[in-house]
């Protein structure tokens, strides 16, 4: 009995499910593709809109106070 426990315990510690496998199991392939595309689109919009954000805000307040 003691021999079986010592053999089985290290094997249980070594076999951890990888992060990718757990994500695929949770969201599926379609979910991972969806979140990846959503992240790329969001990052692109934030980058390109963020470049002109101050000029848009400055133009808005200049139009108000003129």
C-alpha positions as a Markdown table, in Angstrom:
| # | Residue | x | y | z |
|---|---|---|---|---|
| 1 | Unk | 0.0 | 0.0 | 0.0 |
| 2 | Unk | 2.7 | 2.5 | 0.9 |
| 3 | Unk | 4.6 | 1.7 | -2.3 |
| 4 | Unk | 1.5 | 2.5 | -4.4 |
| 5 | Unk | 1.0 | 5.9 | -2.8 |
| 6 | Unk | 4.6 | 7.0 | -3.3 |
| 7 | Unk | 4.5 | 6.0 | -7.0 |
| 8 | Unk | 1.1 | 7.7 | -7.7 |
| 9 | Unk | 1.7 | 11.0 | -5.9 |
| 10 | Unk | 4.5 | 12.4 | -8.1 |
| 11 | Unk | 2.6 | 11.5 | -11.2 |
| 12 | Unk | -0.4 | 13.5 | -10.0 |
| 13 | Unk | 1.7 | 16.5 | -9.4 |
| 14 | Unk | 3.4 | 16.4 | -12.8 |
| 15 | Unk | 0.2 | 16.1 | -14.8 |
| 16 | Unk | -1.2 | 19.6 | -14.6 |
| 17 | Unk | -3.6 | 20.6 | -17.4 |
| 18 | Unk | -1.9 | 23.3 | -19.5 |
| 19 | Unk | -3.4 | 26.8 | -19.5 |
| 20 | Unk | -4.3 | 26.5 | -23.3 |
| 21 | Unk | -6.1 | 23.2 | -22.8 |
| 22 | Unk | -8.2 | 24.6 | -19.9 |
| 23 | Unk | -9.1 | 27.7 | -22.0 |
| 24 | Unk | -10.1 | 25.5 | -25.0 |
| 25 | Unk | -12.2 | 23.4 | -22.7 |
| 26 | Unk | -13.8 | 26.4 | -21.2 |
| 27 | Unk | -14.5 | 28.6 | -24.3 |
| 28 | Unk | -13.9 | 26.2 | -27.3 |
| 29 | Unk | -12.0 | 27.0 | -30.4 |
| 30 | Unk | -14.7 | 29.5 | -31.6 |
| 31 | Unk | -14.5 | 31.4 | -28.4 |
| 32 | Unk | -10.7 | 31.7 | -28.5 |
| 33 | Unk | -10.9 | 33.0 | -32.1 |
| 34 | Unk | -13.6 | 35.4 | -31.1 |
| 35 | Unk | -11.7 | 36.9 | -28.2 |
| 36 | Unk | -8.5 | 37.1 | -30.2 |
| 37 | Unk | -10.2 | 39.0 | -33.0 |
| 38 | Unk | -12.0 | 41.2 | -30.6 |
| 39 | Unk | -8.8 | 42.0 | -28.8 |
| 40 | Unk | -7.1 | 42.9 | -32.1 |
| 41 | Unk | -9.9 | 45.1 | -33.2 |
| 42 | Unk | -10.1 | 46.8 | -29.8 |
| 43 | Unk | -6.4 | 47.5 | -29.7 |
| 44 | Unk | -6.4 | 48.9 | -33.2 |
| 45 | Unk | -9.3 | 51.2 | -32.5 |
| 46 | Unk | -7.8 | 52.4 | -29.2 |
| 47 | Unk | -4.4 | 53.1 | -31.0 |
| 48 | Unk | -5.9 | 55.0 | -34.0 |
| 49 | Unk | -8.5 | 56.9 | -32.0 |
| 50 | Unk | -6.2 | 57.6 | -29.2 |
| 51 | Unk | -3.7 | 59.4 | -31.6 |
| 52 | Unk | -6.4 | 62.0 | -32.4 |
| 53 | Unk | -8.2 | 62.1 | -29.1 |
| 54 | Unk | -6.6 | 65.3 | -27.8 |
| 55 | Unk | -7.2 | 67.2 | -31.1 |
| 56 | Unk | -10.8 | 66.2 | -31.1 |
| 57 | Unk | -11.3 | 67.2 | -27.5 |
| 58 | Unk | -9.4 | 70.5 | -28.1 |
| 59 | Unk | -11.5 | 71.3 | -31.1 |
| 60 | Unk | -14.7 | 70.5 | -29.2 |
| 61 | Unk | -13.8 | 72.9 | -26.4 |
| 62 | Unk | -12.6 | 75.5 | -28.8 |
| 63 | Unk | -15.9 | 75.4 | -30.6 |
| 64 | Unk | -17.8 | 75.8 | -27.3 |
| 65 | Unk | -15.8 | 78.8 | -26.1 |
| 66 | Unk | -15.7 | 80.7 | -29.4 |
